[in-house]
């Protein structure tokens, strides 16, 4: 029973880590698309 509790805690931590990674990836993608659509020179679209 103790091993099951440890595994459930590890699984929950992995789920939280993946969720935070997915959220940060979506945020960075949204930031990149916003800077490219606004013509930001940081994205190399200032030609």
Backbone bond lengths (Angstrom), bond angles and torsions (degrees), N, CA, C in turn:
res aa  C-N    CA-C-N  psi(-1)  N-CA   C-N-CA  omega(-1)  CA-C   N-CA-C  phi
1 X - - - 1.460 - - 1.526 110.64 -
2 X 1.329 115.78 -35.75 1.459 118.57 -179.97 1.526 111.14 -67.41
3 X 1.337 116.05 -38.06 1.469 119.37 179.02 1.524 110.43 -63.82
4 X 1.322 116.27 -37.43 1.467 119.61 178.98 1.517 110.46 -64.37
5 X 1.330 117.01 -38.01 1.465 120.25 178.73 1.523 110.60 -66.76
6 X 1.321 116.96 -41.02 1.470 120.58 179.12 1.522 109.98 -64.21
7 X 1.332 116.34 -43.50 1.464 119.68 179.60 1.521 111.06 -64.07
8 X 1.307 117.65 -38.56 1.461 119.86 179.80 1.527 110.60 -66.53
9 X 1.330 117.07 -37.64 1.467 120.26 178.10 1.526 110.07 -66.06
10 X 1.336 116.76 -42.91 1.469 120.42 179.39 1.530 109.97 -63.85
11 X 1.323 116.84 -41.86 1.453 120.26 179.73 1.528 110.79 -63.84
12 X 1.326 116.54 -39.62 1.461 120.01 179.42 1.524 110.85 -66.12
13 X 1.327 117.08 -40.15 1.460 120.11 178.24 1.524 111.00 -65.11
14 X 1.331 117.05 -40.45 1.464 119.92 177.59 1.516 110.72 -63.70
15 X 1.328 117.11 -40.52 1.460 120.27 179.09 1.518 110.80 -63.15
16 X 1.330 116.33 -42.82 1.464 119.55 178.75 1.528 110.91 -64.53
17 X 1.329 117.02 -40.61 1.464 120.28 179.91 1.526 110.67 -64.32
18 X 1.333 116.66 -43.89 1.461 119.83 178.89 1.521 110.73 -64.87
19 X 1.312 117.50 -38.71 1.456 120.48 178.54 1.518 111.74 -63.52
20 X 1.326 116.42 -42.22 1.460 118.99 179.79 1.525 110.72 -68.81
21 X 1.332 117.20 -36.27 1.461 119.93 176.83 1.521 110.83 -64.97
22 X 1.323 116.77 -43.06 1.461 120.08 179.26 1.519 110.52 -63.64
23 X 1.324 117.22 -39.89 1.459 120.41 179.96 1.520 110.51 -65.61
24 X 1.334 117.44 -43.09 1.454 119.90 -179.88 1.524 110.66 -67.78
25 X 1.332 117.76 -35.12 1.461 120.65 178.50 1.519 110.00 -66.24
26 X 1.320 117.32 -43.06 1.463 120.46 178.90 1.516 110.28 -64.94
27 X 1.322 117.24 -38.48 1.457 120.18 -179.40 1.523 110.54 -66.73
28 X 1.334 117.13 -43.29 1.460 119.53 -179.33 1.531 110.37 -67.73
29 X 1.335 117.58 -35.54 1.452 120.07 177.13 1.511 110.85 -66.10
30 X 1.325 117.10 -40.23 1.456 120.68 178.85 1.526 109.80 -66.16
31 X 1.327 117.30 -38.79 1.454 120.01 178.70 1.528 110.41 -65.62
32 X 1.316 117.30 -41.07 1.459 120.12 179.75 1.520 111.13 -65.49
33 X 1.321 117.53 -42.52 1.455 119.95 -179.23 1.520 110.00 -67.92
34 X 1.322 117.98 -36.18 1.457 120.32 179.97 1.528 110.05 -67.56
35 X 1.328 117.71 -40.38 1.458 119.72 -178.88 1.526 110.42 -71.00
36 X 1.338 117.37 -33.38 1.458 118.97 -179.49 1.524 110.85 -74.63
37 X 1.330 118.04 -35.40 1.456 119.67 -179.75 1.513 110.94 -74.40
38 X 1.338 117.50 -27.88 1.454 119.38 -179.88 1.530 110.66 -85.64
39 X 1.321 117.56 -0.76 1.458 119.94 178.36 1.500 113.06 78.00
40 X 1.321 117.93 32.56 1.458 120.77 -178.86 1.528 111.05 -67.55
41 X 1.333 115.29 138.10 1.459 118.59 -178.43 1.529 110.55 -72.96
42 X 1.338 117.61 -16.74 1.460 119.50 179.70 1.515 111.45 -68.27
43 X 1.320 117.03 -27.65 1.463 119.87 -179.65 1.521 111.30 -89.78
44 X 1.325 118.15 4.00 1.457 121.27 178.05 1.518 112.61 79.60
45 X 1.317 118.86 19.89 1.450 120.49 -179.04 1.514 112.85 -102.95
46 X 1.324 116.76 21.13 1.459 119.24 -177.48 1.512 113.29 -96.96
47 X 1.323 117.63 34.29 1.453 119.34 -179.01 1.518 110.64 -86.91
